[in-house]
Amino acid sequence: MSKIKVMSEQLSNRIAAGEVIERPASVVKELVENAIDAGARRVRIEIERAGSRLIAVSDDGCGMDGDDAMLSLEPHGTSKLLSEDDIDNIVTLGFRGEALPSIASISRLTLTTRTAGQLEGTQIVVEGGKLIDAGPCGGAVGTTIRVRDLFFNTPARKKFLKADATEAHHIEEAVLALAIPRPEVAFELVMDGRSVFHSPAAENAAPRLREFFGRVYADSLWPVSHRENGMEITGYIASPGFTRNSRREQRTFVNGRAVESLAIYRGIRDGYATLAESGRFPPAILFLVMSPLDVDVNVHPAKREVRFKHEYAVSRAIAAAVGNALKRTREAGPPAGAEGLPLSGQIPLRMVLDSAAVQYEPRRSEQPVMPEIIPPAPGQPSAEEYETTPPPQAATPPAGLSPADSAVSSESRPEPAENDLYVSPAPDYPPVPNENAGFLTDTAPGTEPEAAAALAVRSKFDYPDIPFNGEWPTGIIGVLDDTYLLASGKTGLILIDQHAAHERIMFERLLDAARHGAASQALLLPQTLELPQTMASLLLRNRKIFEAVGFDVEPLGSNTVMLNAVPAALPSSRELTVMIPDMLQELLDNLEHKLPVELEYVARAACRAAVKAHDALPRQAAEELLRQLGECRQGTLCPHGRPTMITITLREIEKRFARR
């Protein structure tokens, strides 16, 4: 008897669903794409419990008659490809005919549809791939598909769904990717009865970008318009200096389809050239229109990746479009009325006080400016005297003890300079834990935030499995490139990364404060922040966690939040309009790697306010940084796992000088 059997249609659909339907956001994407392909001018998406309970997509497109509605649920039933030649000339978002039967095989699906030429519509009910009912019904012109109990018959798949907050974030991203390139289509997204956004149709994308990402974000974008070799490139790019810490906000579209392409990313990078700092990514929203014959979209099951026939030509055209937009806009100068205001869009405190006739001299720490070089205190050597002044000797930790075990007592700590922005002493907290210090809102479905356990004494980012076996530095002897502190040791030269070291210090202080009731520093003038839709949603959904760290945030509607206070451990020199989006961006990146939004991750992200590379530190600040690093539980690794210091032994130095 033959061992090879042809799989049943139901089994093959469930296998196909594993490739096409990864999570609830995949269902939303496929259904909205079908609505757009049907010519819809209004699309409404309704979500319950992050899509696990209900996903409903309604449109006012052309609809289907009874026969087409039944055929749409058959494998590879499609109206978009009629011949083999059409596969090389794809102009629609969907084309394989896999989505609907795949969704119907793993959910309880109800399809209601009617065309303009019919007096009655058609309703079809399918459960787990089996037809339950089909017949006439009333309804408006268009199509409504309701997907309930997703993955109800595949418990293994359902078990791997992330927390509701994570899945909701992916749904929002999927809708944004479809709404941005189609301003002529009105979109509405409702989650658990709450309207996330309701974006009406418009002539261009500018109003939608302002609604989704906020006024400040939209006003920082410069227009792009370029034609080259049959390609048309339009959209917006960020003004120089407006960057993010990942390329997540570089949104690129090819013929209306959101794609991820290294060729396009390379073109954006080449277009900015030296105007973008290394390791930073300027936001961009670019629409590339080209012949379907020059791009293959049938590469990835979810159609996220494309393959260009001439990748180099695409990169070159993108680089030219970005470069010309930067040159053209810079030559045009700033918009009228922008003179006198900082590039960040913040109004200086002095300007506010002067306009109100308030006689008050604000402290440096109250001004939203970048840190300046801290002058040495009286009696302290300057940076030029590093080489000639013997460094103070610090005690070396005894064998077997961590740096924290041999830390200097709080009574003997030197007092920092008044304007020292980096070395504020850590507060002394009573040893009584606060049971309400730790919150966890991004837990598995059904878990309440209040039920989360309090923070442990040690953090997972203390890396207890990585002991410190090296030699602790005895004193600062110099600075290299305003980035690395040079310290002496008994066995050689020790290089300390000032950014990584300060991150570790801030991380442990933020967690210690959260364990005992976070200490906050109220802002003299509350800061209004307009954030992208996904960032604002993440912040407000996890508001308790941010409050536990020390942030005081309240919503003001749409994508705007009011920041009333920040953790006391944060340096006051960092610009909040840059630090907060960078912090939220790291948390969004964590979600992509299936990392939850927990207090420890928020504290780690807040460490982006630490002193940066190339921030000049005077000797006093460098010495204090080293002292505080020695008090940390794990002073040799930053919260992200990178080393804070490395040692070049005398033996290695002697080898380089051919003395061995």
N, C-alpha and C positions, 0 to 999 in steps of 0.2 A: 504494500500500500504506500502511496506517495506521502512523504513527510511534509512537503511544501503545500501550504494552503493559501488561498487568497483571503485576506482579511475582510471582515464584514465592513459595511459602510459606516456603521456606528463606531467601530473600533478605530478605523482609519481617521474619522473626524476627530476623535479624542486625541489621537496622536498629533494630528495637525494643530489642534488647539494648543498643545504644549509648545509649539514653535511660534504661533501667532499671538496667543493670549498669555502673556507673562504675568499680568496683574490687572486689577480693575482699570487702571489707566489705559491699558491696551484695548480694552473693550470700548472705552470712551473714544479713543483715537479712531478706531475702525468705524464706529457708528457715525461719528461726526464727519469723517471723510466721505462716507456714503451719502450723507445729507448734502454736503457741498457738491459732490459729483451730480446729484439730482437737481442742481440749480437752485438750492434754497437761498433765500435772502434773510431768513430769520431762523436761528437755531437756539433751542433751549435745552440745557442739560440739567437734570435733577439727580442728585446723589443722596443716598442714605447710608450711613455708617461706612463711609469711605468706599462705597461701591459693593461691599460684601452683601448688603441687604437689597439695594436697588440701584440700578443705573437706568435712567430714562432719557432718551434723546428724541426730541420732537422737532420737525422742520416743516416748512411750507413749500417744499420742492414739488417736482412733477408727480410724485406718487406712483403707485403700481396698480394694475388691475389684478384680478384674482389669479389668473394663470401665472403672471410674472411673479406675484408674491410667493406662490408655491415653488416656482423654479429658483427663486433667490435663496431658498433654504437647501437646495441641492448642492452637493460638492461641485465646485468650479462652475456654478451657475452665475453668469455675468453678462451684462449688456455692453461691456467696455472693450472687449477683444472679440472680434468676429472672424479674423483670419490670422494665419501665422505671421504675415507681414506686420500686423499691428503691434507685435511685441517690440519692434524696433522704433515705434513712433507713439510712445505712451504719453498722453496728455492729461490723464485723469489721475487722481490720488490712489484709487483702488483699481485693481485689474485682474487679480487672481481668482476671485470668487471663492475664497476660503474663509473669510471672516465670519459671515452669518452662520453657516453650518457649524463652524468650530465653536462659536459662542453658544449656539442652541444645544450642542452636545454636552455642555458642562454647566447648564443653568436652566432656569424655568423662564422661557422667553415668550413674550406676547408681541405680535406684530400687527399693527393697525395701519391701514393705508387706503387712500382714495385718490383717483385722478380727477382732473377738472371736468372731464366728459362723462363722469359717472354720477348717478344719483345716490348710490350707496357704496360704501367701502367694503373692505375685506379684513377680517380678523383671523389670525392663525395663532394657535397656542401649541407650544412644543416644550416638552420636559425631558431633559437628558437625551436629546436627539430623537425622541419618539413623538410623533404627531398625536396630539390629544384632541384638538378641535379645530375646525375651519368653517367659516361661514360669513354671511353678509353682516354688516354693522353700519351704524352711522358714524360720521366723523368729518372733520374739515379736510380740505385738499392738502395732501402731503403725507408724511409717514411718521408714526410714533412707534418706537421700539422700547419695550420695558423688559429689562433683564433682572430677574430676582434670584437670590440665593446662588450667587456665582460659586462655582467649584463645589456644589452640594454633593455631587456624586464622585468627586475626586478628593477625598479628605487629605491625601498626602500633599496635594497642591495647596489646599486651603491652609494647611498647617504652616506652610512657609510664607504666608502673607505677613507683612510687617504690621506694626501698630497703625491704628487708624490715622494718626497725624502724618505718618510717613506716606501711606497710600494716598491720602488727600492731597499732599504736596505733589505727588506724581500726576494726579489727575489735573490739578491746576496747571502744571507745566505743559501737559498734553494739550489742554484747551488753549493756552497762550500761544503755543507753537502753531496752532491752526488758525487762531484769530488774527494774529499780527499781520500776516501777508494778505489778508482779505478784509480791508476796511469797509468794503461795500456790503458785507454780511453782518447783521446784528447778532451778537452772542449774549447769552445769559447763562450764568452758572449759579445753581442753588445747591447748597450742601446742608442737609439736615434742617431744612426750612429756612436757612439763612442765605440771603443773597450775597454771594462772594463778589460778583461784579455783574453789571448790566450795561454792556457797551453797545450803543446804537450804531447804525451804519453811518459812514462818513466818506468824504471824497478821497482822503488820503490817510496814511497811518499815523500822522502826528497827534490827533486827538486821542487815539487809542493808546499810543505810547505814554502820553501824559496821564491817562487814567490808570494804566497798568503799573507804571514805574514811578509816577510822581512828577511834579513840576520841576524840581531841581534836576532830576535825572534827565528829563526831556529837554530842558533848556541847555544842558551841557552837551547835547548832540549836534553835530554839524552835518548838513545834507551832502549826499553823494549822488552824482549823476555822470555816467561815463559809458561810451560805446567803443567797442573794439573787436574786430574780427568776427562780426556777427553776434557778439554778446552785448547785452545791455545790463549795466550794473547800477542800481539805485539803492537808496536807503539812507542810513545815518551812521556816523562814527563818533566816538567820544573826542572831545577837545583834548589837546595835550595836557597831561597832568591828571586827567580823570581816568583812573585805572582800578582794576580789581585784582585780587590775588589768585584768580583762576580764570580760565577762558569760558566758564559757564555762561557768561553774559555776552559772548560773541555768538549771536544767533544768526545763522545763515540759511538762506532758502534758495533752492534751485527749481525754477519753474513752479513756484508756489509750494514746494515741498520742503519741510524742515529737514536738513541733512547735517551730518558731521563729516567733514572732509579736510584732510590734512593739507590738500592743495590750496583750499580757500584760507585756512588758518595761516599757512605760510605766506600767502599774498598779503594778508592783513599785517603780519609782522614786518614784512619787507616794506610795506607802504609807510609804516610809522618810522622805520629805521631807528635812528637815535632818539626820536621823540618819546619813545616808550621805554621806561626803566626795565632793565633785565629782571626777569622773574615776575613782572607785572603784566596784566593783560587789559588793554583798553576795550571797553564795551563797544559792540558794533551790531548793527541790524542791517544786513545786506540782502538784497533781492537780486539774484542772478537769473536772467532770462536768456535761454539759448536754445538751439535746435534740439529736439528730443533725440535726433539721430546721433548727437555728439555726447550723450550721457546715458549710462545704463543704470536704471533704478531697480532692476530685478537682480539685486546682489544679496541683500540682507532680508531675512524673513519678515522683519518689522519695517523694512524699507528705510532704515535710518542712515544707511551708508549708500553712496553712489560711486560709480566709476566713470571718470571722464576719458574721452577719447584722446584729448590733448591736455594732459595735466599741467604741463609747463605753461601753455598759453593761458589757461585759466588763472594760474598763480600770477602771471605777469599782468593780466588784465585787472585782477583785484588790486595788486600793488599799485598800478597806475591810477586806478579809481580812488584809492585811499590817499595816495600822495598828492594827486591833483586837488582833492577836496581840502586837504590840510593847507596846501599852498594858497588856494583860492580864498579860503575863509580867513586865513591869517592876514593876507594882504588887504582884505576888506575891513579889518579892524573889528573891535568889539562893538556890540549893538549900542545904539543911542541910549544914553542914560545909565550906562554901566560904569562910567568913570567914577572913581572914588570908592567903589566897593571891592572887597577882596574877591579873588577868584573862587573861593569856596562858597560864596553866597551868604556868609555869615556877616552880620552887622557888628562892628567892634563895639565893645561895651562903652568906650569913651564917647562914641558918636551918640549912643542912646542917652547917656547921662548929660551930655552937653545940650541936647535938644530939650531935655526936661529941666534944664537949669539946676541940676543937682551938683553941689560942690562936694565931690568925692573923688578920691584918687584910687582907682582900682589896683589891687595887687597884681603882680605878674601872673600868679597862678590862676587869676580870674579871666585872663585874656586868652582867647582861643588861638594861640600862636604856636609855632613849632619851637622846640627847645633851643636855647642859645648856649654858647659855651659858658660854663660856670666859672667865674673868676675864682682863683684860689683864695682861701681865707688868709687873714694875716698870719704870717709865720709859716705858711705852707709854700713849698717850692712850686714854680710854674712848670708847664710842660717842657720848656726848653732846658730846665734844670734836672730832668730825669737822669741824664747820663752822669751828672756830677754829684747828685745827692744820694747818699746811701739810703736804701729803702728800710722802713721799719720792719723788724723781724716779728713774724707771727708764730705762735706756737704750732708745732707740727702734731697732728693727732697721733696718739700712741697706737701701737700696732693692735689691729683688731677692732678699732673704734672707727665709727663713721665721722665725717666732718661735723655733723650736728652734735655728736657726743662730746666734742672738745670745744664747743662754741664758747665765745666770750660771754660772760653773764651780762644781763641787760643793764645792771648798774654801772658797768664799766664801758658802755658803748659811748663813742665820741659823738658829740652833738653835731649834726650836719649844718651846713651853711643855710641861711634863711631862704635863699633862692635856689637851693639844690632841688632839682626836679626828680632825682632818681633814687635818693638814698634815705627816704623817710623811714624812721625806725619802725619795726613791726610792733603792733600793739600787743600788750600782755593781756591774755584772756584768762578768765577763771577756768579751772579744769572741770566745769560742769557742762556736759553736752546738752545741746538743745534738740529735743526730739523732733521739732518741726523744721530743722535746718535743711534737711534733704528732701527734695521733691523729684518725682519721676513722672512726667506726663506722657512721654512717648513710650509707654509700656505696651505689652500685648493687649489685644482687644479684651475688654471686660475688666481690666485692672484699673482701679481708681487711683489717682495721684496721691490721695491722702494715705493710701495703704502702703506706700513705698517706704522702704527701710531708711533709717537715718544713715548719714555718711559714716563709713568705717574710719578708724583712727588713721589708717594708712590708705593712700590712694593707689588705684591700679597703675597710675602713671609715676609712682615712686619706684617702679621696677625693682621689687625686692629680690628678684632672682639674679640681678646683676650687681655683685658686690664691688666695692671700691678697693682695688688692690694697688693703686698707684701711690704717688707721693703728693701730698697737698702743698700748694705753693706757699712760700714763706714771705713774699712781698712783691709789689709791683716795681718793675724797673724801667718800663717804657710802654709805648703804644705803637702798633703797626697799622698803618692805613686807617686810623680812627675806627678800627673794627676789632682788632685783636689786642688784648692786654698781654704784655710780656711779663712773666713772673719768674723768679729764680726758685730753684729747688736744689736739694742736696745732690741729686744725680743728673741734673741737666736743666734745660730751658723749658718752661711751661707756657703754652699759648692758650689764652682764655677767650672764647667767643663772647663778646660783651652782650650781644642780643640773646643768645641761648642762655647765658647765665642769668640775665635779668628776667627772662621768661620763667625760669625755674623758681626764682625768688617770688615773683608775682603770683605764680600758680599756687604755691604752697600758702602764701598769705591769704589769697582769695578763699581757698578751701578752709583754712583755719578760721577765717572770719565767718564763713557759712556755718561751720559746726557750732559756733557760739553766738549766732545771731549776727548777720552781716552788718558791718559798719559802712554807712553810706555818707557821701559828701554831697549835700544839696547844692545844686547849681544856682548861682546868683540870679541868672536869667534862664529859665527853662528852655531847653533846646527843642525846636520843632524839626522833626525829621520826616521827609517824604521818601518812602522806601519803595522798591519794586514790590509787586503784589505778593510774590512768593516769600520775600523776606519779611514783609509786614505780617503775613499769616503765620509764619514760623514764630515770630517774636510774640505775637499775641496768644497763640495757642499754648506756648510754653512760658507764659508770663510769670507763673509762680517760681519757676526755676531761676529766671533772671532776677526776681526780687530776692531770692535766697542768696544770690551772689552779691547783691548790693545795688542793682539797678532799680530805679523807680520809673515805671513806664505806664502811660495811660493812653488809650486810643482816642483819636480826634476825628475818626471817620475816614472812610476810603483807605488809602495807603499811608495816612499821616498818623504819627504818634508823637506824644509829648514826653521828652526825657527830663525828669525833674531831679534825678540824683544818679550818681555813679558810685561804684565801690570806692571806698577811701583809699584802697591800695593802688588804684590806678593813677599813673602820672597825670597831672592836670595839663600837661603841655601838648597832649595828643588831640588832634582835631577830631571831634566826635562825628562829623559828617563823613569822615574817612574810616575811622576806627570801627564804628558800629556796622556799616555795610560789610567791611572785611571780616568782622567777627561772625556775622550772620552767614556770609558766603562760606566760611569754613564749616559751619554747622550744616549747610545745605550739601556741601561736598561729602560730609560724613554720612548723610542720609543716602547718597548715591552708593556708598560702600557699606550700606546696611548697618551703620553705627547709630545708636539711638541718641536722642537729645536728652542727655543726663547732665546733672549739675557739674560733674567733673569735666565733661566735654565743653560745657559753657565756660567754665573757668579757664580751660586750656585755650579756648578761642579768644577770651578776653585778654590773654597775654600778648595779643598783637599790639597792645599799647606799649610794649616794652621798648627800651632804647634800641634804636636801629643800628645797622652797620653804617659807618661813616658819620655817626653822631659823635661829635668831639666831646670827650669826657676829661675833665681836669683830674689831677692826681688825687685830690681828696675824694672825688666821686668814685674813681677807679678802686681806691683802697677800700672804701666803704662797700662797694659792690662785691669785692672779694671776701670781705668779712661776713656780709650777709649770706653769701653763697656757702660759706663754711657752716652756717647754722641750719642749712637745709637738710632734709632727711635724705635726699639723693642729689647731692650737689654736682655730680659729674655728668648728669644727663638732663636735657631739657624735657618738658612735658611731651614733646613729640618724639622723643627717643634719640635725638641727636646728641653727640657729646658736647659738653660745655668747655672741655679743655683737652688738650693733647700734650704729650711730653716728647721732647727731642733730647735723648740722653747724651751725656758727654761722650759716650762710646761712639754714637752715631756722628757727632760733630768731629771727633778725632779721626774717624774714617774718612770723612769728606775732606779734611785737611791732610790726608795721607800720613797721619801720625801713627796709624796702626796698620 
